[in-house]
Amino acid sequence: MSSEATSSASQQSPSSPPSPSSLHLPENRRARDRSPSPLRGYLIPSPLPTRRTRTFSATVRASEGPVYKGVCKCFCRSKGHGFITPADGGPDIFVHISE
């Protein structure tokens, strides 16, 4: 193999990509400012009230809901949910328990 072939092959496949500073961009092109990311110091609010943010009114609304009596059909302790078979013979009721 001649030295011409090896020099042209090494020019075609550089060992590392060029750095951004070595690229020559036109004068009128400048770096764009980045928009703030929601993951950089900004918190996206959760649509569900947590225990810390739960208000008295949310507690009152929950206690004013219907009361069902029945037998626990199944319950997953790790996930905090299960089903109750109502005493009146209706369809099973999904329940979820959180802190």
GIRA-V909854 format. One record per backbone hydrogen bond with DSSP energy under -0.5 kcal/mol. NH is the residue of the N-H (numbers start at 1). CO is the residue of the C=O. Records with the same first field share a line. If there is no record, write none. Layout:
NH=CO + CO
This chain:
6=2
7=3
8=4
9=5
10=6
11=7
12=8
13=9
22=19
23=19 + 20
25=23
29=26
30=28
40=37
41=39
45=43
54=50
59=55
60=56
61=57
62=58
63=59
64=60
65=62
68=66
71=85
73=71 + 83
74=83
76=81
77=75
80=76
81=76
82=95
83=74
84=93
85=71
86=84
87=69
89=86
93=84
95=82
97=80
